[in-house]
Each structure stands twice: as C-alpha cells, then as structure tokens.
Amino acid sequence: MSWHSLSRRAAFLGTLALLAACEMTPAFGPNGAGTALYGRVQLREPEDIDGFALNRHLSERLGPEQAASYALNYRLTTASVAQGITPDDVTTRYSLNGTVDFALTDLASGAVITQGRVSSFTSYSAIGTTIATLTAERDAHERLMVMLADQVVTRLLATGPKPVQ
C-alpha cells in the first residue's frame, strides 16, 4: 500500500469520526428534523402562477399534506429588473429577484414556531423571438421558485419543530 492511499484512508476515517462525534443526523432520516414536518405542513392558497410553483416545490420537499399540525404562511414578491441595455436603449437581459417572508405556525396553539425571510435571483435573456423571450422568462420564474422553496425548507429544518424522540 502506498503512502498516498494510507493518507487518504486516514483522512476519510478521521472525517467519519468527526461526523460521528457531532451526532449529525440526516434531515429526513430517523429522528431528523424533517420527520417533524414531513406531511404535516399546511400551505397557504396560492394567488398567482409563482405561488402555485412555490407551493409545488414546497410540497415536493415537505411531502403532501396528510395530517397538518403546522401552517406555513408566506408573502412572495418578485420583481424583474433590466440588466443588459444596449446603446439603443434595448434591454437584452433581465434579472428576476424574489423574496419570501414566511412564518410557520402551530395549528393547535396558534403560536409562531419560526419565521424569516429568504431571497434569491436569477436572470434570463431577452434576445431572440418573442416566444423565446417568454419561454426564458417563464423558465426563470420556475428556477427562482425552486431556489426560494429550497431556502424556506432549509430554514424550517434548521429552526422549526424537532421530532419527538
């Protein structure tokens, strides 16, 4: 066995030892934070196409509502901002900015368990045909909703209810 493979093996075993010492648990594994939320979160009714997309991605991550114990209320805002502008004053690229203010509430007590704000952005090209630009814009909205949903779920897993052991 070479020195190189021994050092890699030692590094790997050291990493495993550190993870074991930290008692890290997969979020959706047994006794993970995700088990307290999976299938137990009631989402608010969407108001527009972005809200529908955000709810779809939240449901993918939190599971379909089965026995709701919590309500996730949120306010979604998006804004499209011109980024690339030619000397002829033609916009060639847009930035799509999004923010979600959210609060997770216990349905039984009405107490707010956790709340916060997440934001992200994406962009799309406005060069080409009208159909190409509209398709790129629609895709940018979809990508933004995925990013925002992922951030909300990450925050809920980190600061939300913990599973009963």
C-alpha positions as CSV (number, residue, x, y, z in Angstrom):
1,M,0.0,0.0,0.0
2,S,1.4,3.4,-0.9
3,W,1.7,6.4,1.4
4,H,-0.8,8.3,-0.7
5,S,-3.6,5.7,-0.2
6,L,-2.8,5.4,3.5
7,S,-3.2,9.2,4.0
8,R,-6.4,9.2,2.0
9,R,-7.8,6.4,4.1
10,A,-6.7,8.2,7.3
11,A,-8.4,11.4,6.2
12,F,-11.6,9.5,5.4
13,L,-11.7,7.7,8.7
14,G,-10.9,11.0,10.5
15,T,-13.9,12.7,8.8
16,L,-16.2,9.8,9.7
17,A,-15.0,10.1,13.3
18,L,-15.7,13.8,13.4
19,L,-19.2,13.3,11.9
20,A,-20.0,10.7,14.5
21,A,-18.8,12.9,17.3
22,C,-21.0,15.8,16.1
23,E,-24.0,13.4,16.1
24,M,-25.2,14.7,12.7
25,T,-28.4,13.2,11.5
26,P,-29.9,13.3,8.0
27,A,-32.7,15.8,8.0
28,F,-35.2,13.2,6.6
29,G,-33.6,10.2,8.3
30,P,-34.8,8.6,11.6
31,N,-35.2,11.3,14.3
32,G,-34.1,14.0,11.8
33,A,-35.8,17.5,11.8
34,G,-37.6,16.6,8.5
35,T,-39.7,13.9,10.2
36,A,-41.4,16.6,12.4
37,L,-42.5,18.4,9.2
38,Y,-43.0,15.8,6.5
39,G,-46.7,15.6,5.5
40,R,-47.6,17.9,8.5
41,V,-47.4,21.3,6.9
42,Q,-50.5,23.1,5.5
43,L,-49.5,25.5,2.7
44,R,-51.4,28.7,2.1
45,E,-53.5,29.1,-1.0
46,P,-51.5,30.4,-4.0
47,E,-52.5,33.7,-5.5
48,D,-50.7,33.5,-8.8
49,I,-48.6,31.3,-11.0
50,D,-45.5,31.9,-9.0
51,G,-47.4,30.9,-5.8
52,F,-48.5,27.7,-7.5
53,A,-44.9,26.9,-8.5
54,L,-43.6,27.7,-5.0
55,N,-46.3,25.5,-3.4
56,R,-45.5,22.7,-5.7
57,H,-41.8,22.8,-4.8
58,L,-42.5,23.2,-1.1
59,S,-44.8,20.1,-1.3
60,E,-42.1,18.1,-3.0
61,R,-39.7,18.9,-0.2
62,L,-42.1,18.7,2.8
63,G,-44.4,16.0,1.5
64,P,-48.1,16.2,0.6
65,E,-50.2,17.4,3.5
66,Q,-51.6,14.3,5.3
67,A,-52.2,15.4,8.9
68,A,-51.4,19.1,9.2
69,S,-50.0,20.2,12.6
70,Y,-48.5,23.4,11.2
71,A,-49.4,26.2,8.8
72,L,-46.9,27.8,6.6
73,N,-47.9,31.3,5.7
74,Y,-45.8,33.4,3.3
75,R,-45.7,36.5,1.3
76,L,-44.0,36.1,-2.1
77,T,-42.7,39.1,-4.0
78,T,-40.9,39.2,-7.4
79,A,-39.5,41.9,-9.5
80,S,-38.0,41.9,-12.9
81,V,-35.1,44.4,-13.4
82,A,-33.5,45.4,-16.7
83,Q,-29.8,44.4,-16.6
84,G,-28.3,44.4,-20.1
85,I,-29.2,47.5,-22.1
86,T,-27.7,48.4,-25.5
87,P,-26.7,51.9,-26.5
88,D,-30.0,52.0,-28.5
89,D,-31.9,51.6,-25.2
90,V,-32.9,48.0,-25.9
91,T,-33.0,45.6,-22.9
92,T,-31.2,42.3,-23.7
93,R,-31.2,40.7,-20.2
94,Y,-33.4,40.8,-17.1
95,S,-32.7,39.9,-13.5
96,L,-35.6,38.3,-11.7
97,N,-35.5,39.0,-7.9
98,G,-37.6,37.1,-5.4
99,T,-38.3,37.3,-1.7
100,V,-40.3,35.1,0.6
101,D,-41.3,36.3,4.1
102,F,-42.6,33.2,5.9
103,A,-44.0,32.1,9.3
104,L,-44.6,28.5,10.5
105,T,-47.4,28.4,13.0
106,D,-48.6,25.6,15.3
107,L,-52.3,25.0,14.3
108,A,-53.2,23.8,17.8
109,S,-51.9,26.8,19.7
110,G,-51.6,29.5,17.1
111,A,-48.0,30.1,18.2
112,V,-45.4,31.1,15.6
113,I,-42.7,28.5,15.7
114,T,-40.3,30.1,13.3
115,Q,-40.3,32.9,10.8
116,G,-37.9,34.5,8.5
117,R,-37.1,35.9,5.0
118,V,-35.3,34.3,2.1
119,S,-34.3,35.9,-1.2
120,S,-32.6,34.9,-4.4
121,F,-32.4,35.9,-8.0
122,T,-32.0,34.5,-11.5
123,S,-31.8,36.1,-14.9
124,Y,-32.9,35.5,-18.4
125,S,-32.1,36.7,-21.9
126,A,-34.4,38.9,-23.9
127,I,-32.6,38.4,-27.2
128,G,-34.5,36.5,-29.9
129,T,-38.1,36.0,-30.8
130,T,-41.0,36.9,-28.5
131,I,-41.7,33.2,-27.9
132,A,-38.0,32.6,-27.0
133,T,-38.1,35.5,-24.5
134,L,-41.4,34.5,-23.0
135,T,-40.1,30.9,-22.6
136,A,-36.9,32.1,-21.0
137,E,-38.9,34.4,-18.6
138,R,-41.2,31.5,-17.6
139,D,-38.2,29.3,-17.0
140,A,-36.5,31.9,-14.9
141,H,-39.7,32.2,-12.7
142,E,-39.7,28.4,-12.3
143,R,-36.0,28.3,-11.3
144,L,-36.5,31.1,-8.8
145,M,-39.4,29.3,-7.1
146,V,-37.2,26.2,-6.8
147,M,-34.4,28.2,-5.2
148,L,-36.8,30.1,-2.8
149,A,-38.6,26.8,-1.8
150,D,-35.3,25.2,-1.1
151,Q,-34.2,28.1,1.1
152,V,-37.5,28.1,3.0
153,V,-37.3,24.4,3.7
154,T,-33.7,24.6,4.8
155,R,-34.6,27.3,7.3
156,L,-37.6,25.3,8.5
157,L,-35.4,22.3,9.1
158,A,-32.8,24.3,10.9
159,T,-35.2,26.4,13.2
160,G,-38.5,24.6,13.1
161,P,-40.0,21.9,15.3
162,K,-37.8,19.0,16.3
163,P,-39.1,15.4,16.2
164,V,-40.2,13.7,19.4
165,Q,-37.6,11.2,20.4
